[in-house]
């Protein structure tokens, strides 16, 4: 069974294609600028290698590859591009770098949790080399998985990045669970624990209290924006899988596909923000951790370097 006719003959698809183009142009433009600046700062301006620096460089690389795929995705949707070698390459890049970004964000949260929750044992678990090994292992595993488990194949679909078949996509279900929901649980746990640790500080002076409140606000906002960016997209994938498994009407499946496509815009917009905001997250935690004994002897983050002094982006950890 194929549900492509309903979704492809409507004027809504053309409007959606135009809206996608309008949204992806600024995402790509600002994403490239922000990532180039961030890459230059983290590779060239910082003298000391830290865990945060290693994670940030890997996050920038993942975001750059993701940005590279956006123009192709726009083209594929507007031209109803068939599944070919170009499609295979682009979808492998796309479905590698989104989960890599999510897991690196999660690794940063875990690293910070260890540093704040167990400061005396942190040196045994944390080092730039261990961070690099973790990122390298992550890249290898996800690249292999994305290459050998393509989302769109000639056997199952007609168009690239467009699900029209009614067959339940078990690969998509597994990718959503492993690539988002498990990291979400880990990230939520680490963020909540860090918030609890920061709130335990008592008898603070006004400057100390201000710094702690800044850190608490950033961690809370990071978690909230992470959920806002990625949760709708992955929930949409689960809903579409459930509809395919239950053999729901084509109209319902097409609506679910439209929702997934719009939710993907929100998820992809993450790549033009996180490279800058993590710098401010690191800066605030450096300030907050210096106030919490015995954190004073723990050098958690790189020295402060202003990327854009007049601009304060929304944090999205």
C-alpha positions in Angstrom: 0.0 0.0 0.0 1.2 3.5 -0.9 0.0 6.8 0.4 1.9 9.1 -1.9 -1.0 10.3 -4.0 -2.9 12.1 -1.3 0.1 14.0 0.0 1.7 14.9 -3.3 -1.2 16.3 -5.3 -2.2 18.9 -2.7 -1.3 22.6 -2.8 -0.2 22.2 0.8 2.9 20.3 -0.3 4.0 23.2 -2.5 3.4 25.7 0.2 5.3 23.5 2.6 8.2 23.3 0.2 8.3 27.1 -0.1 8.1 27.5 3.7 10.9 24.9 4.1 13.1 26.9 1.7 12.4 30.2 3.6 13.2 28.6 7.0 16.3 26.7 5.9 18.0 29.7 4.2 18.6 31.6 7.5 19.3 28.4 9.4 22.0 27.5 6.9 23.4 31.1 6.6 23.7 31.8 10.3 24.6 28.2 11.1 27.6 28.4 8.8 28.8 31.7 10.3 28.3 30.6 13.9 30.1 27.3 13.4 33.0 28.8 11.5 33.5 31.3 14.3 33.2 28.6 17.0 35.5 26.3 15.1 38.1 29.0 14.9 37.9 29.9 18.6 38.0 26.3 19.8 40.8 25.2 17.5 42.9 28.3 17.3 42.3 30.6 20.2 42.2 28.3 23.2 45.6 27.2 24.5 44.6 24.4 26.9 42.9 21.2 25.9 40.0 20.4 28.1 37.0 18.1 27.9 34.7 20.9 27.0 37.0 21.9 24.1 37.1 18.4 22.7 33.3 18.0 22.9 32.7 21.4 21.3 35.0 20.7 18.3 33.2 17.4 17.7 29.8 19.2 18.1 30.8 21.9 15.6 31.9 19.2 13.0 28.6 17.4 13.4 26.6 20.6 13.0 28.6 21.6 9.9 27.9 18.2 8.2 24.2 18.6 9.1 24.2 22.1 7.6 25.7 20.7 4.4 22.7 18.3 3.9 20.0 21.0 4.3 20.2 22.4 0.7 20.0 18.9 -0.7 17.0 18.0 1.5 15.2 21.1 0.1 16.1 20.1 -3.4 14.9 16.5 -2.8 11.5 17.6 -1.5 10.9 20.2 -4.3 11.9 17.8 -7.1 10.5 14.6 -5.7 14.0 13.2 -6.1 14.2 9.4 -6.5 16.4 7.3 -4.3 19.8 7.1 -5.9 23.5 7.2 -4.8 23.3 10.9 -4.0 20.3 10.3 -1.8 22.2 7.5 -0.1 25.2 9.7 0.6 23.1 12.6 1.9 20.9 10.5 4.1 23.9 8.7 5.6 25.4 12.1 6.5 22.1 13.5 7.8 21.2 10.5 9.9 24.7 10.3 11.3 25.2 13.9 12.5 21.8 14.5 14.2 22.3 11.6 16.7 26.0 12.5 17.0 25.0 16.0 18.0 22.5 14.7 20.5 24.9 12.3 22.1 27.7 14.9 22.3 25.3 17.2 24.1 24.5 14.3 26.4 28.2 13.6 27.0 28.8 17.2 27.9 25.9 16.9 30.5 27.4 13.7 31.9 30.9 15.3 32.1 29.5 18.2 33.9 27.5 16.0 36.2 30.7 14.1 37.2 32.6 17.3 37.8 30.0 18.8 40.0 28.6 15.7 41.8 31.9 14.0 42.3 34.6 16.6 42.2 37.2 14.6 44.1 36.9 11.6 41.8 36.4 13.6 38.6 40.1 13.6 37.7 40.0 9.8 37.4 37.0 9.8 35.0 37.6 13.0 33.1 40.4 14.0 30.7 40.7 15.4 27.2 42.0 12.1 25.9 39.1 10.2 27.3 36.7 12.7 25.8 38.4 12.3 22.4 38.2 8.5 22.7 34.5 8.7 23.6 33.7 11.0 20.6 35.7 8.8 18.3 33.9 5.7 19.4 30.6 7.5 19.0 31.3 8.6 15.5 32.4 5.1 14.4 29.3 3.4 15.9 26.7 5.8 14.5 28.4 6.0 11.0 28.3 2.2 10.7 24.7 2.1 11.9 23.6 4.9 9.5 25.4 3.3 6.5 24.1 -0.3 7.0 20.5 0.8 8.1 19.4 3.4 5.6 16.0 5.0 6.3 15.0 5.3 2.6 15.7 2.5 0.2 14.5 1.6 -3.3 12.9 -1.5 -1.8 10.7 0.5 0.6 10.2 4.0 -0.7 9.9 5.9 -4.0 11.3 9.3 -3.1 14.3 10.4 -1.1 13.5 11.8 2.4 9.8 11.1 1.8 8.1 8.2 3.5 5.1 7.1 1.4 4.9 3.4 2.0 2.6 1.9 4.7 5.2 -0.5 6.0 6.2 0.1 9.6 9.8 1.4 9.7 11.4 -0.6 12.5 14.8 1.0 11.7 13.2 4.4 12.4 11.7 3.2 15.6 15.0 1.8 16.8 16.9 4.9 15.8 14.5 7.2 17.6 14.7 5.2 20.9 18.5 4.8 20.8 19.2 8.2 19.2 17.0 10.4 21.3 14.9 8.9 24.1 17.8 7.2 25.9 20.0 10.3 25.7 17.0 12.4 26.9 16.7 10.2 30.0 20.5 10.5 30.7 20.5 14.3 30.0 17.5 14.9 32.2 19.0 12.9 35.1 22.3 14.7 34.9 20.7 18.1 34.6 18.4 17.5 37.6 21.3 16.3 39.7 23.5 19.3 38.8 20.6 21.6 39.7 20.2 19.9 43.1 24.0 20.2 43.8 24.0 23.9 43.0 20.9 24.5 45.2 22.7 22.9 48.1 25.0 25.8 48.5 23.9 27.9 51.5 25.0 31.1 53.2 26.1 32.7 50.0 27.1 36.3 49.4 25.1 38.3 46.9 27.7 37.8 44.1 27.8 34.0 44.8 24.0 33.8 44.8 23.8 35.6 41.5 26.3 33.2 39.9 24.5 30.2 41.2 21.2 31.5 39.9 22.7 32.1 36.5 24.0 28.5 36.3 20.7 27.1 37.5 18.8 29.1 34.9 21.1 28.0 32.1 20.9 24.3 33.0 17.1 24.5 33.2 16.9 26.4 29.9 19.3 24.0 28.2 17.2 21.0 29.1 14.0 22.7 28.1 15.2 23.8 24.7 16.7 20.4 24.0 13.3 18.9 24.6 11.5 21.5 22.5 13.9 21.0 19.6 14.1 17.2 19.4 11.0 15.8 21.2 8.3 16.7 18.6 10.3 15.2 15.8 10.9 11.9 17.6 7.4 11.7 18.9 6.2 12.2 15.3 8.3 9.3 14.2 6.7 7.1 16.9 3.2 8.2 16.0 3.8 7.4 12.3 5.2 4.0 13.2 2.2 3.3 15.3 -0.1 4.4 12.4 1.7 2.2 10.0 1.6 -0.8 12.3 -2.2 -0.2 12.9 -2.8 0.3 9.2 -4.4 3.7 9.8 -6.0 5.7 7.0 -3.7 7.4 4.5 -5.0 10.8 5.5 -3.8 10.3 9.0 -0.4 9.0 7.9 0.0 11.9 5.6 -0.8 14.3 8.4 1.8 12.6 10.6 4.4 12.9 7.8 3.6 16.6 7.5 4.1 17.0 11.2 7.4 15.1 11.1 8.6 17.3 8.3 7.8 20.6 10.2 9.2 19.2 13.4 12.5 18.4 11.6 12.8 22.1 10.8 12.8 22.8 14.5 15.3 20.0 15.2 17.6 21.2 12.5 17.6 24.8 13.7 19.5 23.5 16.8 22.7 23.3 14.7 23.0 27.1 14.4 22.7 27.8 18.1 24.5 25.2 20.2 28.0 26.0 19.1 27.8 29.5 20.6 25.6 28.9 23.6 27.8 26.1 25.0 30.6 28.7 25.3 28.4 30.7 27.7 27.3 27.5 29.5 31.0 26.7 30.1 31.7 30.3 31.3 28.8 30.3 33.7 29.8 26.9 35.2 33.4 28.0 35.6 32.1 31.0 37.6 29.7 28.9 39.6 32.1 26.0 40.3 34.7 28.4 41.7 32.3 29.2 44.5 31.6 25.7 45.6 34.2 24.1 47.8 36.0 21.8 46.9 35.5 22.8 43.3 38.0 25.7 43.5 40.9 23.4 42.7 39.0 21.9 39.7 39.6 23.5 36.4 36.4 22.5 34.6 36.4 24.7 31.5 38.5 26.7 29.1 39.3 30.4 29.8 36.7 32.9 28.8 36.9 34.3 25.3 34.1 36.4 23.9 32.8 35.1 20.6 30.3 37.9 20.1 30.3 40.4 22.9 27.1 42.1 22.0 25.1 39.0 21.4 23.9 36.5 24.0 22.3 33.4 22.4 19.7 31.2 23.9 21.5 28.3 25.6 20.6 24.8 24.3 22.2 22.0 26.1 
